[in-house]
């Protein structure tokens, strides 16, 4: 059993959102669609990761760009959460995303705007924070705002490594490609579709695992946690590959499942758990997230229960002891 340790975690969100989720009987064109059960949450990858860490009882800091009237609402909501907040001003307004769950079909419709154009100088204070504070974990999750250099995550990885920290990345597109080319990522959490976009063609699970192993071999990432949807997830690292099947749960919403996976993994690692046990927690949190409606993310009780169910008989004693202390 690993010794539980305290680690400083900073979660970066350069393109935050105000997330509105709603229920509707049926979504139709042209006519007004009446919605109910509206819920408002603060979102964006890094914010979601920090929310999950806090839900699990951990401590996390959020570095976020904020602007406009929507930014004021976002900051007020963030201050109500058990998070340490670093806000940095931008001229543009925080984007507002909209999700509708259609009750007749159990389908989910998600509308996510690009967000504001951000000048490169507006994110310099975020780099200053990473360089100055030297956190144990720096988590960068989500898209880059328009106007921000595509190598921004690569630069964060360099700065985190220079401060002896661990850089965790969940991104896609050109910013991801630039960070992979730079290397030095401690943990990379792609979905299969994100990995396929990085490669440029479709991949079966065997080919995806081989590509992830190649990333590890050439130092682009020390660990890759590849989520495979209904096929589970694959952990690739210096010690080889470890695959787990998907956890079967009732599906309510897919919002935040990937961020929940990352948040639970980082939380477990920050408490001294092994990479493999952190991976189990990530899988449990991702499954727990799809059980909740809209933008609620995952619940601690669901995560701990699902994690316990994933533990094999040979790990039951260890799991019981760890859960008692979690």
Long-range contacts (C-beta under 8 A, 24 or more apart in sequence): 1-318, 1-321, 1-322, 2-271, 2-272, 2-273, 2-274, 3-272, 4-271, 4-272, 4-325, 5-270, 5-271, 5-272, 6-59, 6-270, 7-135, 7-136, 7-137, 7-269, 7-270, 8-61, 8-133, 8-135, 8-136, 8-137, 9-50, 9-53, 9-58, 9-59, 9-60, 9-61, 9-135, 9-136, 9-137, 9-138, 9-139, 9-266, 9-270, 10-60, 10-61, 10-62, 10-63, 10-86, 10-129, 10-130, 10-133, 10-135, 10-137, 10-138, 10-139, 11-46, 11-47, 11-49, 11-50, 11-53, 11-60, 11-61, 11-62, 11-63, 11-139, 11-141, 12-46, 12-63, 12-126, 12-130, 12-138, 12-139, 12-140, 12-141, 12-156, 13-44, 13-45, 13-46, 13-47, 13-62, 13-63, 13-64, 13-65, 13-141, 13-142, 14-46, 14-64, 14-65, 14-118, 14-123, 14-126, 14-142, 14-143, 14-144, 14-145, 14-148, 14-152, 15-44, 15-65, 15-95, 15-115, 15-142, 15-143, 15-144, 15-145, 16-42, 16-43, 16-44, 16-46, 16-47, 16-64, 16-65, 16-66, 16-74, 16-94, 16-95, 17-42, 17-43, 17-44, 17-94, 17-95, 17-96, 17-97, 17-112, 17-115, 18-42, 18-43, 18-70, 18-73, 18-74, 18-77, 18-94, 18-95, 18-96, 18-97, 19-43, 19-97, 19-99, 19-255, 19-294, 19-295, 20-96, 20-97, 20-98, 20-99, 20-295, 21-99, 21-100, 21-101, 21-253, 21-255, 21-293, 21-294, 21-295, 22-98, 22-99, 22-100, 22-101, 22-294, 23-100, 23-101, 23-103, 23-293, 24-100, 24-101, 24-102, 24-103, 25-102, 25-103, 25-104, 26-102, 26-103, 26-104, 26-105, 27-100, 27-102, 27-107, 27-109, 33-100, 35-100, 37-293, 37-294, 39-293, 39-294, 39-295, 39-296, 40-77, 40-295, 41-77, 41-294, 41-295, 41-296, 41-297, 42-74, 42-77, 42-78, 42-81, 43-97, 43-256, 43-295, 44-141, 44-142, 45-140, 45-141, 45-142, 45-143, 45-170, 45-171, 45-259, 45-262, 46-139, 46-140, 46-141, 46-142, 47-78, 48-141, 48-256, 48-259, 48-260, 48-263, 48-297, 49-139, 49-141, 49-170, 49-259, 49-262, 49-263, 49-266, 50-83, 50-139, 50-263, 51-81, 51-83, 51-263, 51-297, 52-259, 52-260, 52-262, 52-263, 52-264, 52-267, 52-285, 52-297, 52-298, 53-263, 53-266, 53-267, 53-270, 54-81, 54-82, 54-83, 55-263, 55-297, 55-298, 55-299, 55-300, 55-303, 56-263, 56-264, 56-267, 56-300, 56-303, 56-326, 57-300, 57-326, 58-267, 58-270, 58-271, 59-84, 60-84, 61-85, 61-86, 61-135, 62-86, 63-88, 63-126, 63-129, 63-130, 64-88, 65-89, 65-90, 65-94, 65-118, 65-122, 65-123, 65-126, 65-145, 66-90, 66-94, 67-91, 67-92, 67-93, 67-94, 67-116, 68-92, 68-93, 68-94, 68-116, 69-93, 70-94, 70-95, 70-96, 86-129, 88-122, 88-123, 88-125, 88-126, 89-122, 90-116, 90-118, 90-119, 90-122, 90-145, 91-116, 91-119, 91-122, 92-116, 92-117, 92-118, 92-145, 99-253, 99-255, 99-294, 99-295, 101-252, 101-253, 101-293, 101-294, 106-251, 108-253, 108-254, 108-255, 110-255, 114-146, 115-143, 115-145, 115-146, 116-145, 116-146, 117-145, 117-146, 117-147, 118-145, 118-146, 118-147, 118-148, 119-147, 120-147, 120-148, 120-149, 123-148, 123-152, 127-155, 127-156, 127-159, 130-156, 130-159, 130-160, 130-163, 131-159, 131-162, 131-163, 134-163, 134-164, 134-165, 135-160, 135-163, 135-165, 136-165, 136-166, 136-270, 137-165, 137-166, 137-167, 137-168, 137-186, 137-266, 137-269, 137-270, 138-165, 138-166, 138-167, 138-168, 139-168, 139-169, 139-170, 139-262, 139-266, 140-167, 140-168, 140-169, 140-170, 140-171, 141-168, 141-169, 141-170, 141-171, 141-259, 141-262, 142-170, 142-171, 143-171, 143-172, 143-173, 143-175, 144-171, 144-175, 150-174, 150-175, 150-177, 150-178, 151-175, 151-178, 151-179, 151-182, 153-178, 153-179, 154-178, 154-179, 154-181, 154-182, 157-182, 157-183, 157-184, 157-185, 158-182, 158-184, 166-269, 168-262, 168-265, 168-266, 169-221, 170-258, 170-259, 170-262, 172-197, 172-198, 173-197, 180-215, 180-220, 180-221, 181-220, 183-218, 183-219, 183-220, 183-221, 184-219, 185-220, 185-221, 185-222, 186-221, 186-222, 186-223, 187-221, 187-222, 187-223, 187-224, 187-225, 187-265, 187-266, 188-215, 188-220, 188-221, 188-223, 188-224, 188-225, 189-224, 189-225, 189-226, 189-227, 189-258, 189-261, 189-262, 189-265, 189-282, 190-224, 190-226, 190-227, 191-226, 191-227, 191-228, 191-229, 191-258, 192-226, 192-227, 192-228, 192-229, 195-226, 205-231, 205-234, 208-234, 209-234, 209-236, 209-241, 209-243, 212-236, 213-241, 223-275, 225-261, 225-265, 225-279, 225-282, 227-258, 227-261, 227-286, 232-283, 233-261, 233-279, 233-282, 233-283, 233-286, 235-275, 235-276, 235-279, 237-275, 242-276, 242-279, 244-279, 244-280, 244-283, 244-310, 246-283, 246-287, 247-283, 247-284, 247-287, 247-306, 247-309, 247-310, 249-287, 249-288, 249-290, 249-291, 249-306, 250-291, 251-290, 251-291, 252-290, 252-291, 252-292, 252-293, 253-289, 253-290, 253-292, 253-293, 253-294, 253-295, 253-296, 254-289, 254-290, 255-289, 255-294, 255-295, 255-297, 256-289, 256-295, 256-297, 256-298, 257-286, 257-287, 257-289, 257-290, 258-286, 259-289, 259-297, 260-285, 260-286, 260-288, 260-289, 260-297, 260-298, 261-285, 261-286, 261-289, 264-298, 264-303, 271-326, 273-322, 277-322, 280-307, 280-310, 280-311, 281-307, 283-310, 284-310
